[in-house]
Structures are given as C-alpha cells and as structure tokens.
Amino acid sequence: MHPQSNQHSAAWVGFTYVSFAASLLMVFGGIVMLPVGVWVQAYFAMGVLLLVQACIILTKTIRDQHESQRLVNRLDDAKAERLLMEVERGIG
C-alpha cells in the first residue's frame, strides 16, 4: 500500500493565490466605492475579513479531519492484513 500524493502544479498554486488576491481586492474596492459612511465601510470590511478567516479555518479543519480518517483507515487495513497473514500461516 503506497499512499498517493496529490501534488499540485506550480501553475495551479499560483493561479489560486492570484485568484484569491484578485477577489479580495475587488471586494475591498467595492466596499471603498460604496456611497455610505466610513463606519459602514469599515463594518463591511471587517465582515469580509472575518468571513475569509472562517473559510480558511473551515477548509483546514475539513482537510485535517479527512487526513486523520485516511490514517485511521490505513492503520485498520494494516491490522486486518496482519491478522489475515497470521491466519494463513496457521492454516498452511
């Protein structure tokens, strides 16, 4: 059993960073251009920052749970394989 490593290309990683930066810049540009007071703009900007933070935390948590589940499954598979090998040795 060899765990597969899903490595992203440098182009894809660069694209994701540029996309994130561009979308954040556009949202903040929209907030700055709103015809409202500075306090309302600051409130919207704070909300956007907290939303981005929550998205990053949620993504990391989901990934960590998935990775830990993969490890548990691999350990269970290894234990089952070892048990099967011991049973085969006892019969053969």
Steps between C-alpha positions, in 0.01 A plus 500: 500500500652827387310815589447717196635850524293756314750771418367810329695663221668834562266656243192384692636622833587835345155524342329439835706770673436751220128416497474545874688831494297631205166410657599657832618814321175524304285460811696763690490727196123463497482581869712812453276618214177454695314827547475457877685627806845388603362307798274294273792431266715396797222269620473334157880469477513339843224258397690403185820438697318286755328307220834431331649390832205267567529349150871430550440344842213288370705379203794408725274319747329296228836410347644402839200278574531334159873441545454352848225271370730382220768416758252312719379303197857413400576381854184289503590354159850416623361328810254299290777403256722387786217296650430334164868414457508344848187297421649380169822392675300305756297317232784438253 
